[in-house]
C-alpha cells in the first residue's frame, strides 16, 4: 500500500457492502478490498469459539492467521498456544501472532476489524 504516489486515487468502502462475506457457525467475516489490502470485519456471536467454529474449516491445531485488529464491541478472550490468556475489550488494539484460540465472553457479540489476518480466514481448504 503506497500512499505517497501522486497518481493514487482516493478509495472508500463499506462493510455493509462487503466484497465477500464468509459465514461460519456463530459468526461471519465481511471483507473489503482496498488499497491493495483485504480488511475484515468479524462478528462473533455469543458462544462462538475458534476451536469449534473455525477449526473444522482451517484444519489446524490452533489459529495460524496472524491478526492486527481493533476491537469495536464485545469481549474476546484470547489464549495463545504458550498458555498466555487475556481479554480484548472495546477500544483495544491487539497484535496476535500465529498459534492461538479465541472465544466470546458474555452475551454480547464481539466485533473486530482486522487489518492483517483475514485474507484466508475461514476459507475452506
RONU-987860 format. One record per residue: x, y, z negated of N, C-alpha, C, CB in turn; chain. Coordinates in Angstrom, 3 decimals. Last residue first. Glycine has a CB too. Layout:
BEGIN
+----------+----------+----------+----------+----------+----------+----------+----------+----------+----------+----------+----------+-----+
|       nx |       ny |       nz |      cax |      cay |      caz |       cx |       cy |       cz |      cbx |      cby |      cbz | mol |
+----------+----------+----------+----------+----------+----------+----------+----------+----------+----------+----------+----------+-----+
|        X |        Y |        Z |        X |        Y |        Z |        X |        Y |        Z |        X |        Y |        Z |   A |
...
+----------+----------+----------+----------+----------+----------+----------+----------+----------+----------+----------+----------+-----+
This chain:
BEGIN
+----------+----------+----------+----------+----------+----------+----------+----------+----------+----------+----------+----------+-----+
|       nx |       ny |       nz |      cax |      cay |      caz |       cx |       cy |       cz |      cbx |      cby |      cbz | mol |
+----------+----------+----------+----------+----------+----------+----------+----------+----------+----------+----------+----------+-----+
|  -10.514 |  -25.137 |   -3.004 |   -9.284 |  -25.601 |   -2.358 |   -9.606 |  -26.589 |   -1.248 |   -8.340 |  -26.248 |   -3.387 |   A |
|  -12.581 |  -22.328 |   -3.324 |  -12.486 |  -23.792 |   -3.309 |  -11.258 |  -24.203 |   -2.483 |  -13.796 |  -24.437 |   -2.723 |   A |
|  -11.647 |  -19.675 |   -5.242 |  -11.807 |  -20.108 |   -3.855 |  -11.606 |  -21.611 |   -3.853 |  -10.792 |  -19.379 |   -2.878 |   A |
|  -11.151 |  -18.506 |   -7.661 |  -12.415 |  -19.238 |   -7.499 |  -12.707 |  -19.574 |   -6.037 |  -13.567 |  -18.424 |   -8.075 |   A |
|   -8.884 |  -16.267 |   -6.185 |   -9.591 |  -16.675 |   -7.398 |  -10.913 |  -17.344 |   -7.057 |   -9.832 |  -15.469 |   -8.309 |   A |
|   -7.269 |  -15.253 |   -4.235 |   -7.583 |  -16.679 |   -4.144 |   -8.432 |  -17.174 |   -5.305 |   -6.310 |  -17.479 |   -4.080 |   A |
|   -7.389 |  -12.498 |   -5.006 |   -7.458 |  -12.898 |   -3.591 |   -7.865 |  -14.360 |   -3.436 |   -6.107 |  -12.663 |   -2.909 |   A |
|   -7.115 |  -11.596 |   -7.630 |   -8.413 |  -12.080 |   -7.186 |   -8.462 |  -12.632 |   -5.752 |   -9.384 |  -10.983 |   -7.306 |   A |
|   -5.027 |  -10.358 |   -9.131 |   -5.117 |  -11.811 |   -9.029 |   -6.340 |  -12.388 |   -8.371 |   -5.031 |  -12.362 |  -10.333 |   A |
|   -4.950 |   -7.391 |   -9.071 |   -3.884 |   -8.261 |   -8.596 |   -4.300 |   -9.678 |   -8.256 |   -2.833 |   -8.315 |   -9.602 |   A |
|   -6.819 |   -5.829 |  -10.260 |   -6.077 |   -5.212 |   -9.161 |   -5.036 |   -6.149 |   -8.564 |   -5.404 |   -3.946 |   -9.639 |   A |
|  -10.037 |   -6.320 |  -11.429 |   -8.707 |   -6.915 |  -11.311 |   -8.019 |   -6.383 |  -10.061 |   -8.794 |   -8.463 |  -11.269 |   A |
|  -12.239 |   -5.390 |  -13.806 |  -11.795 |   -5.034 |  -12.467 |  -10.332 |   -5.435 |  -12.381 |  -12.003 |   -3.495 |  -12.160 |   A |
|  -14.678 |   -7.233 |  -15.651 |  -13.307 |   -6.763 |  -15.484 |  -13.072 |   -6.395 |  -14.023 |  -12.291 |   -7.838 |  -15.949 |   A |
|  -17.118 |   -7.802 |  -18.028 |  -16.882 |   -7.288 |  -16.676 |  -15.461 |   -6.752 |  -16.624 |  -17.923 |   -6.174 |  -16.288 |   A |
|  -18.927 |  -10.126 |  -19.800 |  -17.631 |   -9.463 |  -19.709 |  -17.417 |   -9.073 |  -18.246 |  -16.466 |  -10.390 |  -20.237 |   A |
|  -22.243 |   -9.845 |  -21.151 |  -21.336 |  -10.228 |  -20.074 |  -20.015 |   -9.457 |  -20.164 |  -21.998 |   -9.986 |  -18.712 |   A |
|  -22.786 |  -10.551 |  -24.585 |  -22.781 |   -9.540 |  -23.529 |  -21.844 |  -10.023 |  -22.416 |  -22.332 |   -8.131 |  -24.085 |   A |
|  -22.609 |  -12.152 |  -26.807 |  -23.776 |  -12.348 |  -25.939 |  -23.881 |  -11.270 |  -24.867 |  -25.049 |  -12.367 |  -26.771 |   A |
|  -19.315 |  -13.580 |  -27.591 |  -20.534 |  -12.817 |  -27.848 |  -21.578 |  -13.008 |  -26.769 |  -20.211 |  -11.357 |  -27.979 |   A |
|  -16.712 |  -13.858 |  -25.314 |  -17.060 |  -13.865 |  -26.734 |  -18.318 |  -13.027 |  -26.902 |  -15.883 |  -13.316 |  -27.626 |   A |
|  -15.804 |  -15.814 |  -22.549 |  -16.597 |  -14.693 |  -23.048 |  -16.899 |  -14.910 |  -24.525 |  -17.912 |  -14.534 |  -22.236 |   A |
|  -12.404 |  -16.928 |  -22.031 |  -13.834 |  -17.154 |  -22.196 |  -14.496 |  -15.911 |  -22.787 |  -14.090 |  -18.384 |  -23.093 |   A |
|   -9.530 |  -18.428 |  -20.499 |  -10.257 |  -17.253 |  -20.976 |  -11.722 |  -17.608 |  -21.114 |  -10.071 |  -16.047 |  -20.018 |   A |
|   -6.147 |  -19.575 |  -20.260 |   -7.575 |  -19.858 |  -20.244 |   -8.244 |  -18.581 |  -20.749 |   -7.953 |  -21.134 |  -21.136 |   A |
|   -3.082 |  -19.505 |  -18.330 |   -3.973 |  -19.052 |  -19.391 |   -5.376 |  -19.612 |  -19.183 |   -4.011 |  -17.517 |  -19.446 |   A |
|   -0.882 |  -19.100 |  -16.218 |   -0.905 |  -20.011 |  -17.356 |   -1.756 |  -19.524 |  -18.508 |    0.475 |  -20.243 |  -17.837 |   A |
|    0.698 |  -16.125 |  -14.971 |    0.115 |  -17.455 |  -14.760 |    0.132 |  -18.236 |  -16.060 |    0.877 |  -18.228 |  -13.659 |   A |
|    0.284 |  -13.133 |  -17.015 |    0.996 |  -13.995 |  -16.074 |    0.249 |  -15.319 |  -15.897 |    2.441 |  -14.251 |  -16.559 |   A |
|   -1.738 |  -10.363 |  -17.256 |   -1.643 |  -11.774 |  -17.632 |   -0.831 |  -12.524 |  -16.589 |   -3.051 |  -12.406 |  -17.783 |   A |
|   -2.345 |   -7.410 |  -18.603 |   -1.460 |   -7.977 |  -17.602 |   -1.202 |   -9.412 |  -18.030 |   -0.117 |   -7.153 |  -17.457 |   A |
|   -5.139 |   -5.286 |  -19.204 |   -4.350 |   -6.477 |  -19.523 |   -3.534 |   -6.910 |  -18.313 |   -5.262 |   -7.627 |  -19.992 |   A |
|   -6.533 |   -2.583 |  -20.821 |   -5.883 |   -2.996 |  -19.583 |   -5.022 |   -4.181 |  -19.944 |   -5.038 |   -1.831 |  -18.927 |   A |
|   -9.630 |   -1.674 |  -22.413 |   -8.321 |   -2.335 |  -22.411 |   -7.845 |   -2.566 |  -20.986 |   -8.382 |   -3.672 |  -23.175 |   A |
|  -12.194 |   -0.772 |  -22.115 |  -11.135 |    0.229 |  -22.153 |   -9.743 |   -0.366 |  -22.150 |  -11.297 |    1.088 |  -23.355 |   A |
|  -13.683 |   -3.400 |  -23.961 |  -13.852 |   -2.276 |  -23.036 |  -12.769 |   -1.209 |  -23.231 |  -15.236 |   -1.651 |  -23.219 |   A |
|  -11.144 |   -5.901 |  -24.833 |  -12.401 |   -5.193 |  -25.039 |  -12.504 |   -4.026 |  -24.070 |  -12.521 |   -4.699 |  -26.492 |   A |
|   -9.740 |   -9.029 |  -25.288 |   -9.714 |   -7.821 |  -24.474 |  -11.096 |   -7.202 |  -24.511 |   -9.271 |   -8.125 |  -23.009 |   A |
|   -8.137 |  -10.812 |  -27.877 |   -9.393 |  -10.367 |  -27.280 |   -9.152 |   -9.093 |  -26.487 |  -10.474 |  -10.139 |  -28.366 |   A |
|   -5.718 |  -13.516 |  -27.788 |   -6.129 |  -12.148 |  -28.095 |   -7.432 |  -11.839 |  -27.378 |   -5.032 |  -11.133 |  -27.691 |   A |
|   -3.127 |  -15.844 |  -28.425 |   -4.556 |  -15.611 |  -28.189 |   -4.914 |  -14.190 |  -28.591 |   -5.424 |  -16.630 |  -28.970 |   A |
|   -0.599 |  -18.130 |  -27.595 |   -0.928 |  -16.739 |  -27.903 |   -2.380 |  -16.476 |  -27.517 |    0.030 |  -15.757 |  -27.161 |   A |
|   -0.080 |  -20.628 |  -26.520 |   -0.884 |  -20.551 |  -27.735 |   -1.235 |  -19.133 |  -28.157 |   -0.166 |  -21.221 |  -28.846 |   A |
|    1.110 |  -20.799 |  -24.091 |    2.011 |  -20.925 |  -25.256 |    1.263 |  -20.789 |  -26.576 |    3.115 |  -19.868 |  -25.187 |   A |
|   -0.937 |  -20.272 |  -22.303 |   -0.521 |  -21.671 |  -22.463 |    0.404 |  -21.861 |  -23.660 |    0.172 |  -22.159 |  -21.199 |   A |
|   -3.128 |  -17.849 |  -23.861 |   -2.008 |  -18.205 |  -23.000 |   -1.603 |  -19.655 |  -23.269 |   -0.807 |  -17.244 |  -23.228 |   A |
|   -6.374 |  -17.028 |  -23.957 |   -5.406 |  -17.910 |  -24.628 |   -4.349 |  -18.299 |  -23.607 |   -6.104 |  -19.190 |  -25.237 |   A |
|   -8.545 |  -14.312 |  -24.410 |   -7.511 |  -14.914 |  -23.576 |   -6.662 |  -15.832 |  -24.449 |   -6.631 |  -13.822 |  -22.885 |   A |
|  -11.872 |  -13.321 |  -24.435 |  -10.766 |  -13.876 |  -25.233 |   -9.825 |  -14.612 |  -24.289 |  -11.294 |  -14.838 |  -26.366 |   A |
|  -13.550 |  -10.460 |  -23.687 |  -12.954 |  -11.641 |  -23.066 |  -11.791 |  -12.089 |  -23.938 |  -12.483 |  -11.345 |  -21.597 |   A |
|  -16.489 |   -8.718 |  -24.140 |  -15.241 |   -9.158 |  -24.775 |  -14.786 |  -10.445 |  -24.115 |  -15.424 |   -9.360 |  -26.312 |   A |
|  -18.015 |   -5.852 |  -22.415 |  -17.972 |   -7.189 |  -22.993 |  -16.608 |   -7.505 |  -23.598 |  -18.320 |   -8.222 |  -21.940 |   A |
|  -16.553 |   -3.916 |  -19.706 |  -17.536 |   -4.161 |  -20.764 |  -17.417 |   -5.593 |  -21.254 |  -18.971 |   -3.880 |  -20.265 |   A |
|  -14.073 |   -3.478 |  -18.373 |  -15.154 |   -2.498 |  -18.304 |  -16.134 |   -2.668 |  -19.458 |  -15.892 |   -2.617 |  -16.974 |   A |
|  -10.695 |   -3.731 |  -18.352 |  -11.873 |   -4.342 |  -18.959 |  -12.974 |   -3.289 |  -19.115 |  -11.519 |   -4.975 |  -20.335 |   A |
|   -8.563 |   -4.121 |  -15.653 |   -9.192 |   -3.150 |  -16.542 |  -10.503 |   -3.755 |  -17.040 |   -9.435 |   -1.774 |  -15.813 |   A |
|   -5.671 |   -6.162 |  -14.975 |   -7.092 |   -5.861 |  -14.960 |   -7.504 |   -4.840 |  -16.010 |   -7.869 |   -7.116 |  -15.158 |   A |
|   -3.944 |   -8.291 |  -13.352 |   -3.666 |   -6.936 |  -13.822 |   -5.020 |   -6.269 |  -13.796 |   -2.574 |   -6.161 |  -12.926 |   A |
|   -3.060 |  -11.733 |  -13.429 |   -4.086 |  -10.692 |  -13.430 |   -3.521 |   -9.383 |  -13.965 |   -5.298 |  -11.128 |  -14.268 |   A |
|   -2.124 |  -14.633 |  -11.555 |   -1.753 |  -13.521 |  -12.431 |   -2.832 |  -12.446 |  -12.337 |   -0.349 |  -12.939 |  -12.048 |   A |
|   -3.566 |  -17.814 |  -11.576 |   -3.600 |  -16.494 |  -10.942 |   -3.110 |  -15.452 |  -11.944 |   -5.039 |  -16.146 |  -10.436 |   A |
|   -3.745 |  -20.156 |  -12.905 |   -2.420 |  -19.808 |  -12.406 |   -2.402 |  -18.469 |  -11.690 |   -1.922 |  -20.882 |  -11.478 |   A |
|   -5.382 |  -21.366 |  -15.678 |   -5.468 |  -20.394 |  -14.589 |   -4.069 |  -19.964 |  -14.180 |   -6.315 |  -19.167 |  -15.006 |   A |
|   -4.445 |  -24.850 |  -16.103 |   -4.900 |  -23.555 |  -16.612 |   -4.912 |  -22.585 |  -15.435 |   -3.977 |  -23.028 |  -17.786 |   A |
|   -4.280 |  -27.053 |  -14.412 |   -4.454 |  -27.251 |  -15.852 |   -4.975 |  -25.982 |  -16.525 |   -3.128 |  -27.679 |  -16.495 |   A |
|   -6.267 |  -26.835 |  -11.366 |   -5.019 |  -26.688 |  -12.119 |   -5.320 |  -26.797 |  -13.608 |   -4.323 |  -25.331 |  -11.795 |   A |
|   -8.496 |  -26.658 |   -9.716 |   -7.790 |  -27.933 |   -9.796 |   -6.453 |  -27.853 |  -10.508 |   -7.579 |  -28.470 |   -8.431 |   A |
|  -10.296 |  -24.651 |   -9.022 |   -8.858 |  -24.393 |   -8.909 |   -8.051 |  -25.687 |   -8.911 |   -8.393 |  -23.492 |  -10.051 |   A |
|  -12.812 |  -25.734 |   -9.484 |  -12.512 |  -25.162 |   -8.170 |  -11.009 |  -25.040 |   -7.958 |  -13.176 |  -23.789 |   -8.019 |   A |
|  -12.664 |  -26.584 |  -12.153 |  -13.001 |  -27.573 |  -11.115 |  -12.728 |  -27.068 |   -9.693 |  -14.465 |  -27.963 |  -11.236 |   A |
|  -11.998 |  -24.044 |  -13.398 |  -11.009 |  -25.116 |  -13.271 |  -11.381 |  -26.175 |  -12.226 |  -10.821 |  -25.782 |  -14.605 |   A |
|  -14.268 |  -22.483 |  -13.670 |  -13.415 |  -22.258 |  -12.506 |  -12.394 |  -23.378 |  -12.318 |  -12.699 |  -20.925 |  -12.635 |   A |
|  -15.726 |  -23.494 |  -15.916 |  -16.397 |  -22.861 |  -14.783 |  -15.540 |  -22.828 |  -13.520 |  -16.796 |  -21.459 |  -15.150 |   A |
|  -14.133 |  -24.558 |  -17.903 |  -15.303 |  -25.326 |  -17.490 |  -15.941 |  -24.780 |  -16.217 |  -16.325 |  -25.343 |  -18.602 |   A |
|  -11.984 |  -22.783 |  -18.185 |  -11.721 |  -24.225 |  -18.191 |  -12.913 |  -25.039 |  -17.702 |  -11.341 |  -24.676 |  -19.587 |   A |
|  -13.158 |  -20.209 |  -18.336 |  -12.397 |  -20.607 |  -17.152 |  -12.299 |  -22.131 |  -17.068 |  -10.985 |  -19.979 |  -17.179 |   A |
|  -16.495 |  -19.890 |  -19.394 |  -15.111 |  -20.189 |  -19.772 |  -14.386 |  -20.680 |  -18.527 |  -15.041 |  -21.256 |  -20.929 |   A |
|  -19.528 |  -18.309 |  -20.321 |  -18.514 |  -18.587 |  -19.296 |  -17.178 |  -18.898 |  -19.942 |  -18.370 |  -17.398 |  -18.331 |   A |
|  -21.160 |  -17.505 |  -22.364 |  -20.988 |  -18.943 |  -22.187 |  -19.979 |  -19.307 |  -21.120 |  -22.291 |  -19.566 |  -21.855 |   A |
|  -22.350 |  -14.639 |  -20.675 |  -22.138 |  -15.331 |  -21.952 |  -22.102 |  -16.844 |  -21.732 |  -23.252 |  -14.961 |  -22.968 |   A |
|  -20.704 |  -14.232 |  -17.421 |  -21.877 |  -14.257 |  -18.285 |  -21.537 |  -14.915 |  -19.627 |  -23.038 |  -15.005 |  -17.595 |   A |
|  -18.538 |  -12.092 |  -15.897 |  -18.587 |  -13.371 |  -16.600 |  -19.738 |  -13.326 |  -17.587 |  -17.238 |  -13.680 |  -17.325 |   A |
|  -17.698 |  -10.635 |  -13.011 |  -18.754 |  -10.582 |  -14.022 |  -18.865 |  -11.978 |  -14.606 |  -20.134 |  -10.090 |  -13.418 |   A |
|  -15.012 |   -8.897 |  -11.549 |  -15.537 |  -10.164 |  -12.039 |  -16.589 |   -9.898 |  -13.103 |  -14.403 |  -11.053 |  -12.600 |   A |
|  -14.020 |   -7.307 |   -8.763 |  -14.778 |   -7.080 |   -9.995 |  -15.390 |   -8.413 |  -10.376 |  -15.886 |   -5.958 |   -9.820 |   A |
|  -10.872 |   -6.979 |   -7.134 |  -12.021 |   -7.790 |   -7.523 |  -12.690 |   -7.278 |   -8.778 |  -11.604 |   -9.215 |   -7.725 |   A |
|   -9.270 |   -5.937 |   -4.230 |   -9.603 |   -5.589 |   -5.607 |  -10.866 |   -6.364 |   -5.961 |   -9.804 |   -4.026 |   -5.792 |   A |
|   -6.715 |   -6.499 |   -2.038 |   -8.026 |   -7.014 |   -2.440 |   -8.216 |   -6.699 |   -3.920 |   -8.150 |   -8.563 |   -2.165 |   A |
|   -5.100 |   -4.101 |    0.137 |   -5.163 |   -4.911 |   -1.082 |   -6.587 |   -5.415 |   -1.289 |   -4.688 |   -4.096 |   -2.316 |   A |
|   -5.087 |   -2.290 |    2.188 |   -4.265 |   -3.484 |    2.342 |   -4.260 |   -4.381 |    1.122 |   -2.871 |   -3.092 |    2.663 |   A |
|   -6.972 |   -0.434 |    1.422 |   -5.559 |   -0.070 |    1.376 |   -4.623 |   -1.248 |    1.512 |   -5.264 |    0.637 |    0.108 |   A |
|   -9.222 |   -2.956 |    0.463 |   -8.969 |   -1.527 |    0.638 |   -7.472 |   -1.259 |    0.535 |   -9.748 |   -0.693 |   -0.413 |   A |
|  -11.817 |   -5.102 |    0.097 |  -10.501 |   -4.985 |    0.718 |  -10.277 |   -3.521 |    1.039 |  -10.382 |   -5.874 |    2.005 |   A |
|  -13.477 |   -6.321 |   -2.736 |  -13.397 |   -5.294 |   -1.708 |  -11.958 |   -5.247 |   -1.205 |  -13.857 |   -3.898 |   -2.255 |   A |
|  -15.388 |   -8.931 |   -4.167 |  -14.114 |   -8.471 |   -3.629 |  -14.310 |   -7.351 |   -2.627 |  -13.366 |   -9.621 |   -2.980 |   A |
|  -16.736 |  -10.143 |   -7.072 |  -17.041 |   -9.306 |   -5.915 |  -15.722 |   -8.706 |   -5.439 |  -18.100 |   -8.182 |   -6.266 |   A |
|  -17.320 |  -13.169 |   -8.607 |  -16.304 |  -12.173 |   -8.295 |  -16.743 |  -11.460 |   -7.024 |  -14.881 |  -12.825 |   -8.129 |   A |
|  -19.378 |  -14.476 |  -11.264 |  -19.105 |  -14.181 |   -9.860 |  -17.947 |  -13.188 |   -9.772 |  -20.374 |  -13.616 |   -9.152 |   A |
|  -20.916 |  -16.963 |  -13.483 |  -20.153 |  -15.782 |  -13.097 |  -20.002 |  -15.605 |  -11.606 |  -18.816 |  -15.836 |  -13.709 |   A |
|  -21.933 |  -19.443 |  -14.230 |  -21.977 |  -18.339 |  -15.190 |  -21.124 |  -17.146 |  -14.789 |  -21.537 |  -18.824 |  -16.531 |   A |
|  -20.133 |  -21.158 |  -11.751 |  -21.035 |  -21.277 |  -12.905 |  -20.845 |  -20.134 |  -13.906 |  -20.812 |  -22.617 |  -13.608 |   A |
|  -19.648 |  -18.741 |   -9.100 |  -19.251 |  -19.948 |   -9.804 |  -20.117 |  -20.018 |  -11.053 |  -17.708 |  -19.953 |  -10.153 |   A |
|  -19.410 |  -16.981 |   -6.012 |  -20.207 |  -17.385 |   -7.175 |  -19.586 |  -18.640 |   -7.785 |  -21.703 |  -17.639 |   -6.777 |   A |
|  -17.894 |  -14.340 |   -4.483 |  -17.712 |  -15.756 |   -4.818 |  -18.459 |  -16.043 |   -6.101 |  -16.201 |  -16.122 |   -4.961 |   A |
|  -18.361 |  -12.119 |   -1.868 |  -18.784 |  -12.460 |   -3.229 |  -18.592 |  -13.954 |   -3.411 |  -20.277 |  -12.042 |   -3.497 |   A |
|  -16.795 |   -9.585 |    0.082 |  -17.008 |  -11.011 |   -0.179 |  -17.456 |  -11.175 |   -1.622 |  -15.713 |  -11.842 |    0.100 |   A |
|  -17.039 |   -6.881 |    0.217 |  -16.683 |   -7.578 |    1.447 |  -16.907 |   -9.084 |    1.309 |  -15.224 |   -7.292 |    1.816 |   A |
|  -19.840 |   -5.409 |   -1.560 |  -18.540 |   -6.082 |   -1.521 |  -18.313 |   -6.753 |   -0.169 |  -18.440 |   -7.121 |   -2.648 |   A |
|  -21.513 |   -3.304 |   -2.399 |  -21.482 |   -3.746 |   -1.000 |  -20.135 |   -4.412 |   -0.756 |  -21.712 |   -2.542 |   -0.003 |   A |
|  -20.949 |   -2.852 |   -4.995 |  -22.329 |   -3.216 |   -4.674 |  -22.490 |   -3.656 |   -3.228 |  -23.251 |   -2.051 |   -4.954 |   A |
|  -18.377 |   -1.895 |   -4.960 |  -18.559 |   -3.312 |   -5.296 |  -19.978 |   -3.781 |   -5.015 |  -18.220 |   -3.555 |   -6.761 |   A |
|  -17.457 |    0.149 |   -2.277 |  -18.333 |   -0.005 |   -3.420 |  -18.532 |   -1.487 |   -3.691 |  -19.686 |    0.704 |   -3.185 |   A |
|  -14.716 |    2.194 |   -1.100 |  -15.559 |    1.005 |   -1.044 |  -16.405 |    0.966 |   -2.306 |  -14.705 |   -0.297 |   -0.898 |   A |
|  -12.891 |    4.443 |    0.934 |  -13.614 |    4.152 |   -0.297 |  -14.534 |    2.976 |   -0.060 |  -14.411 |    5.381 |   -0.785 |   A |
|   -9.959 |    6.064 |    2.172 |  -10.897 |    4.943 |    2.194 |  -11.674 |    4.932 |    0.893 |  -10.159 |    3.591 |    2.407 |   A |
|   -8.161 |    8.263 |    4.297 |   -8.842 |    8.032 |    3.025 |   -9.823 |    6.878 |    3.201 |   -9.577 |    9.323 |    2.532 |   A |
|   -5.407 |    7.179 |    6.247 |   -6.787 |    7.635 |    6.179 |   -7.349 |    7.351 |    4.782 |   -7.649 |    6.947 |    7.273 |   A |
|   -2.104 |    8.216 |    7.102 |   -3.008 |    7.394 |    6.294 |   -4.388 |    8.028 |    6.248 |   -2.455 |    7.211 |    4.865 |   A |
|   -0.201 |    9.660 |    8.341 |   -1.318 |    9.224 |    9.178 |   -2.301 |    8.339 |    8.410 |   -0.794 |    8.475 |   10.394 |   A |
|    1.734 |   10.105 |    6.473 |    0.913 |   11.256 |    6.874 |   -0.286 |   10.837 |    7.717 |    1.759 |   12.260 |    7.651 |   A |
|    2.215 |    7.949 |    3.702 |    2.240 |    8.141 |    5.149 |    1.290 |    9.272 |    5.539 |    1.856 |    6.831 |    5.884 |   A |
|    1.938 |    7.431 |    1.062 |    2.687 |    8.626 |    1.422 |    2.750 |    8.858 |    2.921 |    4.075 |    8.537 |    0.873 |   A |
|    0.894 |    5.093 |    0.196 |    0.010 |    6.252 |    0.118 |    0.701 |    7.529 |    0.578 |   -0.498 |    6.425 |   -1.299 |   A |
|    0.957 |    1.936 |    1.116 |    1.800 |    3.116 |    1.241 |    0.907 |    4.349 |    1.290 |    2.705 |    3.030 |    2.506 |   A |
|    0.850 |   -1.170 |    0.000 |    0.000 |    0.000 |    0.000 |    0.896 |    1.233 |    0.000 |   -0.967 |   -0.002 |   -1.221 |   A |
+----------+----------+----------+----------+----------+----------+----------+----------+----------+----------+----------+----------+-----+
